[in-house]
Amino acid sequence: MKIHVEIGCENINWGELCELIRSSSLGIREPERLEIASKNSFVVCAVYVSQKIIGFGRALSDGQYQSAIYDVVVSPVYQKRGIGKLIMEALMSRLPKDGVTLIYVAPGKQIFYEKQNFKHLKTGMGLFPNPNKSKANGYIY
């Protein structure tokens, strides 16, 4: 399996990426909005096999102190092969080291991030447009 990692948004097929995100249980994204969000991100990482996107992640940052990682996703077919770790390493190598947070971790995926040395937050909070849905999906209490 030949894996190709790209930093940036230049070659991303946004419809294909939205389908990857949907198939990986991260929810529904609209291609136009995801493209804007990604282009406004500090760093974007896409992973391909034979020009098909199989993994993705992005991060926001002020470039000096704080960063937040979002939308880390790996195709279910390619999970447990080191692709997620590769995405995290690519993102982390480009972010300030003073504080990196994971705002949304898909329920059941916490162990993956613990292996990347992330710790559970005691004081994190969020404001959601649909708190009942967020609760039903396991993101809030």
N, C-alpha and C positions, 0 to 999 in steps of 0.2 A: 504494500500500500504506500503510494507516494503522496505525502502530505505537503501542501504548500501554504505557508502563512503569509498573509499580507497585512500591513499596517496602513490604515486609511480606508476611505470609502470608494475609491475610484472604480473598482470592478464589481461592486456588489449589485446583484439583482435583487431589488427590494421586495418584489413579490415572492421570490424563492425564499428569501430570508424570513419573511412573515409566515410562510408556510412551515419553515423549520421551527420557528418559535411556537406556532400553534400545535404542531405535532409533538412538541416536547413539553406540553402542558404549562407553558409560561403565559398563556393567554392569547388574546387576539391583538394584533398590531395592524395599523393601516400603513401601507407602503409609503405614502407621501409623508405622513407624520414621522415614521421611523427614520426615513431618510433625513429629514430636517433635524431630528433629535441626534442622529449619529454625526451629521456634519457639524453640529454645535458641540459635540463632545471633545474632550481634551485628547483622547486616544481611542482608536477603534481597531479591533483585531478581527480578521476573518480567516477561517481555515477552510481549505478546499482539498478535495480529492477529485481528480479528473475534471476540473473546472466547476464542480458542484460544491456549493457551500455546505459544509457539515458542522461548522462551529463558528461562534461569534461571541464577542464581548465588547463592552465599551465602558469608558470611565469619564466622569466629570472631575475637574480639579481647578483650584485657584492657581496652580502652578508652583506654589510655595509651601503651603502647609497641609491643606485638607484635600482629600479625594474621595470619591464614591464610585464603586463599580456597579454596573447595571447590565442586565440582559445577557449574562453568560449562559450560553446554550450550546449543547452538543447533540447532534442527531442521535436518537435512541439506538440506531444501528451501530454507531461508532463510540458509544459510551464505554467506559472502563478500559480505554486504550491509551490514556494519557493525553487526549486532546484537550480536555478541560484544564488540566495542569499546564499545558502548553499555552493556552489562552491566558490564564492567570499570570504566568511568568512574563509573557509579552506585555501585558498591561502593567504589572507591578514594576517592571524594569524602566518604565517611562513615567512613573508617578512619583511625586514627593513622598518621602518616607515618614513624615511627621504624623500622619493619621489617615488611614484608608478604611473606609467603612463599606459594608455590604448592606444596603438598605432593605432589599428584598431578597430573601433566600427561599427558593421553592421548598415547601414542606417536604421533609425527608432527605434534603440535600445538605443539611448542616454538617454532616460528617466529612463530606468532600472539602468544605471550607476549613474545618478544624484541621485537616491534614495539611492545609496551606498556612497554618499557624494563626488563623483568625479566631478571635475569642467572642463569646456571647456578650452583648451589651446589656447593662443593667438599666440604662436610662434612656434608651431609644424610644421615640414616640413618632406617630405619624397622623396626618390629617388626610382622610380619603374621601373621594366624591361619593363612593358607595360603600359605607362601612359594613353593611350587612353582607355584601358580596365578599369583601376582604376577610371578614370573619369566617364565612362559609368556606372560603378557599384556604383557610389556615394561616393567614398572615397576621392577624391581630386577635387579641383575647376578647 
